[in-house]
Amino acid sequence: MVNILGLFGKNIGSTTESIQGEEHSELGDDVLSLPPEEYYGPVEYKRQLTSVKPERLTHLATQMQFRLTEGNGECRYIIGVNDDDFKTLQSMAKKLLAETSVIRKREISKDKFLMELLVRRTNEESTNMDQRIAVLGNVDAGKSTLVGVLVNDELDNGRGRSRLQMFRHPHEMESGRTSSISIDLLMFDKNGNIVEEQSSAVKNFEIWDLAGDSKYMKTTLYGLTSSKPGYVILIISANKGIQGTTAEQLYAAYALALPVVVVVTKIDLVSATGVSAQIAKIENFLSELPFNYVPVVADSASKSSNLANAISENTKLVPIFTTSSVTGAGLELLRKFIYLLPTSTEDYRCDADCEFLVSRYYQHEEFQNNETDFFVVEGRLQSGIISKGDELKIGPDDQGRFYPCSVLSIKQNDLSKQRLGAGHLATVKLRCTDKLLLRKGLHLVQNVPDVTLHFVAECSIFSISKKTKLRNIRVGQLMTAHVGNVRQTVRVDGIYINDERVPEVSSSQNYSPKIDFAFIKCPEVIKADQRAVFRDDEIRISGRIHQTYPIKSFTPTLSRLKTYTI
């Protein structure tokens, strides 16, 4: 079979070795063979779909249903077609209440084409089409400006006009620097065009614009772990290059196993030679990291499309885009890439028990003074369904208790909702008659889950310090843990290398120890296999929760609360 992707551009993404051996240039008439078709996944090959009988059409539609399920509502077909083939594919999609759109097409001979198509269920049948992208980068790299330009589909005036709509606080507008977490929606219609009305959108992206200043790093890490993004866009300005928090943010993305896309901004401020030199520096920087990253410059529509299809399967690939928010250079290529990113395959089950993860909360002074019993929480519904009027429980508090509460109202994207399905971000207004200390890390649930004080994580350690002599990690040391929507101080209670307990471990040696941690302030709801980031002034630890130790109740001692700073 011919290589369809090879006819549009090199087939990027099958293996790291093949990528390193390619020049990533457009192909002329060279035709290679496709890699073997995967049994699972959202990609299907078809050589031809002519003269299809009704029973065969039913079988093909069932096959398409499987691919749509694998891609959580969307899939790609790479086929050799003539007019009849395309009509057959449309008939298959129509049976499944899905739509087709052409990504790329090339004529091979008269009335014969090679084509790559996107098949997507309509909104009525789609379970969850929202994707999440975290935007990282050093301060003044142009993150908020780029997000504003993408979301509003309007170029910047060169003085930061587009970023003003992203800021949440007056001091951000005065300084031009993000200090909090800003979330906006980037919405596409079925043709990949940006739209403003959600009713016209078939694919939505939550863009999480995170702070780049080092003094807000804990907020940035909290946004990165609580949002559970599918992709990370790392912004590097062409005129300043890699500096500040860029490396640490890249380490965090790697620790959470997130695909990374590098976007070089402000190319209008430097010459073409300067841009090429900056890209070369970025490629060297990525290649020298111990993560086996493979940087690929996305300088054509074909290469961009190939990378969008490959990046979710191969997180070592790092596409590099060049853009200007003032002239618009490179923005269309970046938009098309984002539109073609595969839909998240995370399993948000509406038929499971309700679990809403609180990442922010809002309360009036009257609530603090016990003059009112309602407050508002913001977060994501991890599973189940929440409806207006539901009776739920919220917690845990410092003793691991959950409190009954009532759902007064639900808002999603500033629109009032009667019910909310799993996977969506929303704000929920609650009434709770008991006095509850609101904090990040709360869970709004239907059934009370186990709470954990002690847990063990399988860890990898790295240092961000430039000191010659690096500090060891010791038993009794305090660090800040970021696990999902939880951010709390933890104490190192034990370190194990090859199941042998040791008093300390060096951050400069290639160890992957198991570390026993204990929450200092209160127990939390965390689960095995969750990814986590631990940090102090010099050391960063990436880990996966190996085991939790549920407790029935926990009462913090007065000495513990006095000794440690939370």
Backbone torsions as a table, in degrees:
resi	resn	phi	psi	omega
1	MET	NA	144.1	-179.7
2	VAL	-74.6	158.3	179.3
3	ASN	-89.5	100.8	-179.0
4	ILE	-60.0	-45.9	-179.4
5	LEU	-64.5	-33.3	178.8
6	GLY	-64.2	-29.7	178.9
7	LEU	-75.7	-22.5	176.9
8	PHE	-93.9	-18.2	-173.9
9	GLY	155.6	166.3	-176.5
10	LYS	-56.3	146.0	177.9
11	ASN	-77.4	95.7	-175.3
12	ILE	-91.3	129.4	169.3
13	GLY	116.9	-3.3	-179.2
14	SER	-69.1	-47.6	174.7
15	THR	-145.3	154.9	178.3
16	THR	-63.2	-39.0	-177.2
17	GLU	-63.1	-41.8	-178.7
18	SER	-67.4	-33.1	179.3
19	ILE	-66.7	-43.6	-177.9
20	GLN	-64.9	-25.8	-178.8
21	GLY	-88.8	-3.7	-178.0
22	GLU	-98.4	158.8	176.5
23	GLU	-97.0	-3.8	177.3
24	HIS	58.1	34.7	178.8
25	SER	-99.6	162.2	177.7
26	GLU	-67.5	140.3	178.5
27	LEU	-88.1	150.2	173.5
28	GLY	-90.2	-106.3	-179.5
29	ASP	-98.5	7.0	179.1
30	ASP	-66.4	135.7	179.1
31	VAL	-126.5	122.7	179.5
32	LEU	-109.4	178.1	177.4
33	SER	-95.0	146.7	176.5
34	LEU	-69.7	148.7	170.9
35	PRO	-65.6	159.1	-178.6
36	PRO	-56.0	139.8	178.6
37	GLU	-68.5	134.1	179.4
38	GLU	-78.0	138.9	178.4
39	TYR	-65.9	-43.2	176.3
40	TYR	-98.8	164.3	177.5
41	GLY	111.4	169.1	-172.8
42	PRO	-95.7	24.7	-178.2
43	VAL	-123.3	131.5	-179.0
44	GLU	-128.6	136.3	174.6
45	TYR	-101.1	139.5	171.9
46	LYS	-142.0	124.6	180.0
47	ARG	-74.3	-42.7	177.8
48	GLN	-157.5	154.6	-179.1
49	LEU	-133.7	42.2	-177.9
50	THR	-94.7	155.9	175.8
51	SER	51.9	51.4	-177.5
52	VAL	-89.7	123.4	178.3
53	LYS	-80.1	160.8	-176.8
54	PRO	-55.0	-42.6	-179.5
55	GLU	-67.8	-33.8	176.9
56	ARG	-68.7	-37.7	178.8
57	LEU	-63.0	-38.3	177.9
58	THR	-63.8	-41.3	178.2
59	HIS	-63.7	-43.3	-179.5
60	LEU	-65.4	-36.9	177.7
61	ALA	-66.0	-37.8	176.4
62	THR	-63.9	-39.1	177.2
63	GLN	-63.7	-41.9	177.9
64	MET	-65.5	-37.9	176.8
65	GLN	-57.8	-41.8	178.9
66	PHE	-62.9	-44.8	-179.7
67	ARG	-65.5	-37.8	177.2
68	LEU	-64.6	-39.8	178.0
69	THR	-64.9	-42.2	178.5
70	GLU	-62.2	-33.5	-178.9
71	GLY	-96.7	13.4	180.0
72	ASN	52.6	46.3	173.3
73	GLY	110.8	-7.4	177.2
74	GLU	-148.7	151.9	179.1
75	CYS	-151.7	171.5	178.4
76	ARG	-120.0	141.1	173.5
77	TYR	-117.5	130.4	176.2
78	ILE	-115.4	111.8	-168.4
79	ILE	-138.4	156.8	166.3
80	GLY	-94.1	124.6	-169.2
81	VAL	-133.2	154.3	157.4
82	ASN	-125.1	-168.8	-175.9
83	ASP	-59.5	-39.8	-178.0
84	ASP	-66.9	-38.3	179.4
85	ASP	-60.3	-44.2	-177.2
86	PHE	-65.8	-39.1	178.1
87	LYS	-65.3	-37.4	177.7
88	THR	-62.8	-44.4	-179.7
89	LEU	-63.0	-40.2	178.1
90	GLN	-65.1	-36.9	177.7
91	SER	-65.3	-40.1	177.0
92	MET	-60.8	-46.2	-178.8
93	ALA	-65.2	-38.9	-178.9
94	LYS	-62.6	-36.9	177.9
95	LYS	-60.5	-29.4	-175.9
96	LEU	-102.5	13.9	-178.2
97	LEU	54.7	45.9	-179.9
98	ALA	-121.6	164.2	179.7
99	GLU	-119.9	151.8	178.2
100	THR	-116.9	146.5	173.9
101	SER	-144.1	144.9	-176.6
102	VAL	-84.9	126.3	175.1
103	ILE	-88.3	-51.4	179.9
104	ARG	-145.8	153.8	-176.8
105	LYS	-151.3	140.3	176.7
106	ARG	-142.1	133.4	179.0
107	GLU	-82.3	128.0	179.4
108	ILE	-96.9	-44.7	175.3
109	SER	-152.6	-177.1	-176.7
110	LYS	-58.9	122.8	177.7
111	ASP	66.5	14.4	177.8
112	LYS	-126.0	131.8	-174.8
113	PHE	-134.0	157.9	165.8
114	LEU	-109.2	133.6	-170.8
115	MET	-143.7	142.6	171.0
116	GLU	-115.1	125.9	-175.2
117	LEU	-123.7	149.0	174.1
118	LEU	-104.6	127.2	177.7
119	VAL	-113.1	126.3	-176.3
120	ARG	-137.0	135.3	172.8
121	ARG	-63.6	150.2	174.5
122	THR	-71.9	164.8	-175.6
123	ASN	-56.0	-34.3	-176.9
124	GLU	-64.4	-30.2	-176.9
125	GLU	-99.5	-12.5	-176.2
126	SER	-77.8	136.9	-179.1
127	THR	-81.5	-42.5	-178.8
128	ASN	-164.6	106.1	-176.5
129	MET	-101.2	3.1	-179.1
130	ASP	-77.7	131.9	174.6
131	GLN	-113.2	160.6	179.2
132	ARG	-125.1	131.1	177.7
133	ILE	-126.2	124.3	175.5
134	ALA	-94.5	130.0	-179.9
135	VAL	-104.0	116.9	-177.6
136	LEU	-117.2	169.2	177.6
137	GLY	150.5	161.4	-179.8
138	ASN	-68.0	161.8	178.4
139	VAL	-58.5	141.1	179.3
140	ASP	67.4	18.9	177.4
141	ALA	-80.7	-15.7	179.7
142	GLY	102.0	25.4	-177.5
143	LYS	-65.3	-56.7	-175.8
144	SER	-64.6	-34.8	178.0
145	THR	-64.5	-45.3	179.4
146	LEU	-64.1	-42.9	179.0
147	VAL	-61.8	-44.3	179.1
148	GLY	-60.9	-40.3	180.0
149	VAL	-67.9	-42.0	180.0
150	LEU	-65.6	-47.0	-174.6
151	VAL	-69.7	-42.4	-175.2
152	ASN	-91.7	-6.5	179.0
153	ASP	54.3	43.4	-179.5
154	GLU	-145.2	130.8	-176.4
155	LEU	-68.0	155.4	177.7
156	ASP	-80.5	156.5	-179.8
157	ASN	-90.5	5.6	-179.4
158	GLY	89.2	-4.1	-179.6
159	ARG	-124.1	18.3	173.6
160	GLY	83.1	25.0	-178.9
161	ARG	-64.0	-40.3	-174.8
162	SER	-68.9	-27.1	-176.9
163	ARG	-77.2	-18.4	-177.4
164	LEU	-60.6	-31.1	-179.1
165	GLN	-74.6	-13.6	-179.6
166	MET	-89.4	-22.0	-173.9
167	PHE	-77.1	149.5	-176.6
168	ARG	-113.7	-17.2	-175.1
169	HIS	-128.3	150.7	179.5
170	PRO	-57.8	-38.4	-178.3
171	HIS	-68.2	-24.6	175.6
172	GLU	-69.7	-39.2	178.6
173	MET	-66.8	-36.0	-179.5
174	GLU	-71.4	-42.2	-176.3
175	SER	-89.7	-22.3	-175.7
176	GLY	76.5	16.1	-176.9
177	ARG	-122.3	133.2	179.5
178	THR	-75.4	132.9	177.5
179	SER	-120.4	-5.3	-175.0
180	SER	-129.9	-164.5	178.4
181	ILE	-105.9	118.3	179.1
182	SER	-111.3	131.1	-177.1
183	ILE	-122.0	131.0	175.8
184	ASP	-140.8	163.2	-177.5
185	LEU	-103.8	130.0	170.6
186	LEU	-107.5	115.7	-171.1
187	MET	-117.9	137.9	-179.4
188	PHE	-121.7	147.1	170.8
189	ASP	-89.1	-175.4	-173.3
190	LYS	-67.2	-17.2	179.0
191	ASN	-96.8	4.3	178.6
192	GLY	85.7	12.2	177.7
193	ASN	-89.7	145.0	178.8
194	ILE	-74.5	133.5	179.3
195	VAL	-125.8	158.2	-179.7
196	GLU	-98.6	-28.7	-178.0
197	GLU	-91.9	129.2	-177.9
198	GLN	-66.6	-26.2	179.8
199	SER	-65.8	-22.8	-179.8
200	SER	-93.5	-6.5	-174.0
201	ALA	-89.0	142.7	174.6
202	VAL	-113.5	-13.6	-179.8
203	LYS	-146.4	121.6	-176.6
204	ASN	-115.5	142.7	174.1
205	PHE	-122.8	125.1	170.1
206	GLU	-81.4	118.3	179.5
207	ILE	-99.9	113.8	-180.0
208	TRP	-97.5	104.0	179.5
209	ASP	-87.7	111.2	-173.5
210	LEU	-108.0	155.4	-174.1
211	ALA	-69.2	149.5	179.4
212	GLY	-108.9	-13.7	-179.3
213	ASP	-72.4	139.5	-176.4
214	SER	-62.7	-28.3	-178.7
215	LYS	-74.1	-10.9	176.6
216	TYR	-109.7	19.5	-174.3
217	MET	-62.4	-36.7	-179.6
218	LYS	-65.2	-33.5	175.8
219	THR	-68.6	-40.5	178.5
220	THR	-62.7	-45.2	179.4
221	LEU	-65.4	-37.5	177.5
222	TYR	-63.3	-43.1	177.2
223	GLY	-62.7	-35.8	-178.4
224	LEU	-70.1	-39.9	-178.5
225	THR	-81.9	-35.7	-177.3
226	SER	-77.0	-29.4	-178.9
227	SER	-77.3	-23.0	-176.6
228	LYS	49.1	58.9	-176.6
229	PRO	-69.4	156.3	174.8
230	GLY	-85.5	-24.8	-176.8
231	TYR	-146.2	156.3	175.4
232	VAL	-122.2	130.4	170.8
233	ILE	-104.4	117.9	-179.8
234	LEU	-100.5	117.8	-176.0
235	ILE	-92.8	130.7	175.5
236	ILE	-132.2	124.8	-178.4
237	SER	-79.3	141.1	-177.4
238	ALA	-67.8	-28.3	-176.2
239	ASN	-86.6	-16.9	-178.3
240	LYS	-119.1	-26.7	176.2
241	GLY	77.3	-156.3	-176.4
242	ILE	-81.4	117.2	178.3
243	GLN	-155.7	171.1	174.4
244	GLY	60.5	-124.8	-173.1
245	THR	-86.7	3.3	-175.7
246	THR	-55.0	-49.7	-176.9
247	ALA	-64.4	-43.0	-179.0
248	GLU	-64.0	-39.6	178.8
249	GLN	-65.6	-36.1	177.3
250	LEU	-66.8	-38.8	175.6
251	TYR	-60.2	-42.5	-179.2
252	ALA	-64.0	-41.9	178.0
253	ALA	-62.3	-40.5	177.8
254	TYR	-65.9	-41.0	-179.5
255	ALA	-60.2	-32.6	-179.4
256	LEU	-93.9	7.7	177.5
257	ALA	57.6	45.1	-177.5
258	LEU	-102.9	135.5	173.8
259	PRO	-62.7	138.9	-175.9
260	VAL	-115.6	136.1	173.7
261	VAL	-121.7	127.2	178.4
262	VAL	-97.1	129.8	176.1
263	VAL	-120.4	118.3	177.0
264	VAL	-89.0	117.7	-176.8
265	THR	-102.9	172.8	174.4
266	LYS	59.8	36.6	179.5
267	ILE	-70.3	-12.5	176.9
268	ASP	-73.4	-12.8	-177.8
269	LEU	-92.3	-8.0	-179.6
270	VAL	-131.5	164.0	179.5
271	SER	-75.4	168.0	177.8
272	ALA	-60.8	-36.5	177.0
273	THR	-65.0	-39.6	178.3
274	GLY	-64.5	-38.5	178.1
275	VAL	-64.5	-44.5	179.1
276	SER	-62.0	-40.1	179.0
277	ALA	-65.3	-38.5	179.7
278	GLN	-68.2	-39.2	177.4
279	ILE	-63.3	-40.6	178.5
280	ALA	-61.9	-40.1	177.7
281	LYS	-64.3	-41.1	179.5
282	ILE	-65.4	-42.4	178.4
283	GLU	-61.7	-42.0	177.9
284	ASN	-64.8	-42.1	179.8
285	PHE	-60.6	-46.4	-179.3
286	LEU	-67.3	-38.9	-177.8
287	SER	-70.0	-28.8	-177.8
288	GLU	-81.3	-16.3	178.9
289	LEU	-69.6	151.8	-178.3
290	PRO	-80.7	34.0	-175.8
291	PHE	-112.5	-0.1	-178.5
292	ASN	60.1	34.5	177.4
293	TYR	-67.8	144.8	177.2
294	VAL	-120.8	97.4	179.7
295	PRO	-72.8	137.0	178.8
296	VAL	-135.3	121.7	179.3
297	VAL	-76.4	121.9	-179.8
298	ALA	-92.8	90.2	-174.6
299	ASP	-112.0	12.8	177.2
300	SER	-149.7	160.5	-179.4
301	ALA	-64.0	-39.3	-179.3
302	SER	-65.7	-45.0	-179.2
303	LYS	-66.4	-39.1	178.7
304	SER	-61.6	-43.3	179.7
305	SER	-65.2	-42.5	177.7
306	ASN	-60.5	-43.0	-178.9
307	LEU	-66.0	-39.4	178.7
308	ALA	-60.8	-36.2	-179.8
309	ASN	-76.7	-28.1	-172.5
310	ALA	-94.2	-25.4	-167.9
311	ILE	-66.2	-31.8	-179.0
312	SER	-72.4	-25.8	179.5
313	GLU	-89.7	-28.0	-177.6
314	ASN	-126.6	92.9	-175.6
315	THR	-74.4	-3.2	175.1
316	LYS	-78.7	-22.1	177.5
317	LEU	-69.2	133.2	177.3
318	VAL	-127.8	95.4	176.0
319	PRO	-64.8	143.8	178.2
320	ILE	-122.0	121.6	177.6
321	PHE	-112.2	150.8	173.7
322	THR	-117.8	132.4	-174.6
323	THR	-142.3	162.1	168.6
324	SER	-136.1	123.5	179.1
325	SER	-77.5	-9.5	-179.1
326	VAL	-95.6	-47.9	-179.2
327	THR	-90.5	-19.2	-178.9
328	GLY	88.8	1.3	-178.8
329	ALA	-60.6	129.9	175.2
330	GLY	79.8	-6.7	-175.3
331	LEU	-70.7	-38.2	-178.3
332	GLU	-65.2	-39.5	178.0
333	LEU	-64.3	-40.8	178.8
334	LEU	-67.1	-42.2	178.5
335	ARG	-60.2	-45.4	-179.0
336	LYS	-63.5	-38.6	178.0
337	PHE	-62.2	-46.9	-179.9
338	ILE	-62.0	-43.4	-179.7
339	TYR	-59.4	-36.5	-176.0
340	LEU	-86.8	-3.5	178.7
341	LEU	-59.5	135.2	-178.1
342	PRO	-60.4	148.0	177.4
343	THR	-68.6	143.6	-179.6
344	SER	-58.5	139.9	178.0
345	THR	-102.2	11.8	178.7
346	GLU	-62.6	138.6	-172.8
347	ASP	-87.8	96.3	173.5
348	TYR	-97.6	109.0	-173.3
349	ARG	-99.7	120.8	176.7
350	CYS	-78.5	-17.9	-178.2
351	ASP	-91.5	7.6	178.9
352	ALA	-98.7	174.4	177.3
353	ASP	-63.5	147.3	-178.0
354	CYS	-67.3	131.8	174.7
355	GLU	-146.2	108.6	-178.0
356	PHE	-110.9	121.6	-176.9
357	LEU	-93.9	117.4	-176.0
358	VAL	-84.2	122.2	177.0
359	SER	-109.2	-22.3	176.1
360	ARG	-142.7	160.2	175.4
361	TYR	-144.4	153.8	-179.7
362	TYR	-134.2	129.9	-179.7
363	GLN	-141.2	145.6	176.1
364	HIS	-84.0	160.9	177.9
365	GLU	-60.4	-30.1	-179.8
366	GLU	-63.4	-34.5	179.2
367	PHE	-67.0	-43.1	178.7
368	GLN	-61.5	-31.9	-178.6
369	ASN	-94.0	12.4	179.5
370	ASN	62.6	25.4	179.1
371	GLU	-92.8	-12.8	175.8
372	THR	-145.0	161.6	-175.4
373	ASP	-119.4	19.2	178.7
374	PHE	-120.6	154.3	177.8
375	PHE	-155.6	172.6	-175.7
376	VAL	-123.8	134.7	175.2
377	VAL	-120.3	149.0	177.0
378	GLU	-121.9	142.1	179.3
379	GLY	173.2	-162.7	-177.1
380	ARG	-120.2	138.3	175.6
381	LEU	-81.5	107.5	-175.1
382	GLN	-75.3	-33.8	179.3
383	SER	-157.9	160.8	177.6
384	GLY	80.9	-164.8	-179.9
385	ILE	-135.4	137.4	173.9
386	ILE	-112.4	131.7	178.1
387	SER	-122.9	152.0	176.3
388	LYS	-59.3	130.2	-178.5
389	GLY	96.2	-6.0	179.9
390	ASP	-63.7	146.9	173.2
391	GLU	-103.0	113.3	-175.9
392	LEU	-124.8	-172.3	177.5
393	LYS	-131.3	145.3	-179.8
394	ILE	-129.3	141.1	-178.6
395	GLY	169.6	-166.6	0.9
396	PRO	-87.8	158.0	172.0
397	ASP	-91.2	-165.6	-175.5
398	ASP	-69.8	-8.0	176.1
399	GLN	-112.4	10.3	177.8
400	GLY	80.4	14.7	-176.6
401	ARG	-90.4	153.2	174.3
402	PHE	-115.3	146.3	-175.3
403	TYR	-117.8	138.7	177.9
404	PRO	-67.1	143.4	178.9
405	CYS	-151.1	162.5	-179.0
406	SER	-118.2	141.3	177.9
407	VAL	-84.5	114.2	-179.0
408	LEU	-89.5	-38.7	179.3
409	SER	-160.9	161.2	-179.5
410	ILE	-133.6	135.3	175.3
411	LYS	-130.9	134.1	176.6
412	GLN	-129.4	120.7	-176.8
413	ASN	54.2	42.5	178.1
414	ASP	67.7	11.1	177.4
415	LEU	-109.8	133.0	179.2
416	SER	-69.1	137.9	-178.9
417	LYS	-128.0	146.3	174.0
418	GLN	-84.1	-26.9	-179.9
419	ARG	-150.6	156.7	-178.2
420	LEU	-130.6	131.6	179.7
421	GLY	-95.1	160.9	-177.3
422	ALA	-58.9	142.2	176.6
423	GLY	99.8	-10.3	-173.1
424	HIS	-101.0	147.9	175.6
425	LEU	-88.7	135.9	-177.0
426	ALA	-161.0	167.3	170.0
427	THR	-110.8	140.2	-176.4
428	VAL	-128.4	126.2	176.1
429	LYS	-90.4	127.0	-173.8
430	LEU	-122.9	152.9	170.5
431	ARG	-116.1	125.4	-179.9
432	CYS	-134.7	114.6	-175.8
433	THR	-74.0	-25.1	177.7
434	ASP	-82.4	148.5	177.9
435	LYS	-73.5	118.9	-177.4
436	LEU	-123.7	131.2	175.4
437	LEU	-80.2	107.6	-177.6
438	LEU	-72.4	141.2	179.8
439	ARG	-161.5	165.0	173.3
440	LYS	-71.9	147.6	179.6
441	GLY	100.2	-1.9	178.0
442	LEU	-69.8	155.9	175.7
443	HIS	-123.9	132.1	173.6
444	LEU	-102.1	114.8	-167.8
445	VAL	-134.3	163.8	175.1
446	GLN	-89.4	-45.2	177.0
447	ASN	-119.0	136.5	-175.8
448	VAL	-64.9	122.9	179.1
449	PRO	-87.2	172.8	173.7
450	ASP	-70.4	142.2	174.8
451	VAL	-110.5	152.0	-171.2
452	THR	-127.0	136.0	172.8
453	LEU	-106.4	-43.7	178.8
454	HIS	-108.0	143.6	175.0
455	PHE	-153.6	158.6	179.2
456	VAL	-116.2	134.9	178.6
457	ALA	-124.6	141.0	171.7
458	GLU	-85.0	122.1	-163.9
459	CYS	-122.4	153.8	166.2
460	SER	-124.5	137.3	-171.6
461	ILE	-115.6	137.7	171.8
462	PHE	-145.6	160.2	-176.3
463	SER	-117.3	142.5	174.8
464	ILE	-104.6	1.0	-178.3
465	SER	-78.4	145.4	177.2
466	LYS	-96.5	6.6	179.0
467	LYS	-68.9	148.8	178.7
468	THR	-68.4	-42.7	-179.6
469	LYS	-99.7	114.7	-176.3
470	LEU	-94.0	146.0	-178.8
471	ARG	-79.0	143.6	176.4
472	ASN	-81.4	159.9	172.5
473	ILE	-93.0	125.4	-173.0
474	ARG	-120.9	155.1	171.8
475	VAL	-62.2	133.8	-177.4
476	GLY	96.0	-9.4	-179.6
477	GLN	-70.7	146.5	177.8
478	LEU	-102.0	139.7	177.1
479	MET	-142.6	166.9	173.8
480	THR	-99.9	127.5	-179.6
481	ALA	-102.0	135.7	173.5
482	HIS	-118.9	108.3	-179.8
483	VAL	-132.5	106.2	-177.4
484	GLY	59.1	-126.8	179.3
485	ASN	-89.6	10.4	-178.5
486	VAL	-98.2	131.4	170.0
487	ARG	-135.7	112.7	-176.6
488	GLN	-154.9	154.3	175.3
489	THR	-71.0	135.9	177.2
490	VAL	-126.0	156.9	176.6
491	ARG	-113.1	139.1	175.6
492	VAL	-78.2	112.4	-178.6
493	ASP	-98.9	-14.2	-179.7
494	GLY	-171.0	146.2	177.9
495	ILE	-128.2	131.5	-176.1
496	TYR	-130.6	126.4	174.8
497	ILE	-119.1	118.2	-175.7
498	ASN	54.2	43.5	178.2
499	ASP	66.1	11.2	177.1
500	GLU	-106.5	126.6	-178.2
501	ARG	-73.3	131.8	178.7
502	VAL	-128.4	153.4	-177.7
503	PRO	-77.0	-23.9	-178.8
504	GLU	-159.0	165.9	178.2
505	VAL	-143.2	141.1	-177.5
506	SER	-80.4	138.8	177.6
507	SER	-80.7	-8.6	-179.0
508	SER	-95.1	-7.1	-179.7
509	GLN	-103.6	155.8	-173.8
510	ASN	-84.8	68.4	177.2
511	TYR	-103.5	151.9	171.3
512	SER	-129.0	73.7	-173.6
513	PRO	-78.5	164.0	166.2
514	LYS	-96.2	130.2	-176.2
515	ILE	-121.3	131.7	177.3
516	ASP	-91.1	118.3	-179.7
517	PHE	-111.0	155.6	174.6
518	ALA	-134.6	129.3	174.0
519	PHE	-67.3	140.8	-175.2
520	ILE	-89.1	-42.6	-170.6
521	LYS	-88.7	-49.4	-176.1
522	CYS	-159.1	158.5	177.1
523	PRO	-70.0	159.3	-177.2
524	GLU	-132.6	167.0	174.1
525	VAL	-99.5	102.0	175.0
526	ILE	-131.0	163.0	-173.9
527	LYS	-133.3	156.1	176.3
528	ALA	-61.0	146.2	179.1
529	ASP	79.5	-3.7	173.4
530	GLN	-68.1	142.9	175.6
531	ARG	-86.3	148.6	-175.5
532	ALA	-143.0	156.1	173.6
533	VAL	-127.1	131.6	177.3
534	PHE	-118.4	141.7	-175.2
535	ARG	-147.5	148.9	162.8
536	ASP	-136.4	-160.1	-173.2
537	ASP	-62.3	-34.7	-173.4
538	GLU	-119.8	-26.5	-170.9
539	ILE	-107.8	141.6	171.8
540	ARG	-125.4	135.5	178.9
541	ILE	-124.7	126.6	171.4
542	SER	-101.6	141.6	-176.1
543	GLY	-154.2	165.3	173.0
544	ARG	-123.4	129.8	-178.3
545	ILE	-62.6	119.5	-177.5
546	HIS	-90.9	-42.9	-177.4
547	GLN	-154.7	142.5	175.2
548	THR	-116.9	155.4	179.7
549	TYR	-119.7	91.0	-177.8
550	PRO	-61.8	145.8	176.8
551	ILE	-127.5	156.5	178.8
552	LYS	-85.7	-35.6	178.5
553	SER	-156.2	158.9	-178.7
554	PHE	-150.9	127.0	176.7
555	THR	-119.0	111.2	-179.0
556	PRO	-66.6	138.6	178.8
557	THR	-78.6	152.6	-179.1
558	LEU	-62.7	-38.4	-178.9
559	SER	-64.6	-37.0	179.7
560	ARG	-65.4	-42.8	-179.0
561	LEU	-68.3	-29.5	179.4
562	LYS	-79.7	-33.6	-172.3
563	THR	-74.4	-39.5	-172.2
564	TYR	-105.3	141.3	177.3
565	THR	-88.9	125.7	-177.4
566	ILE	-95.5	NA	NA
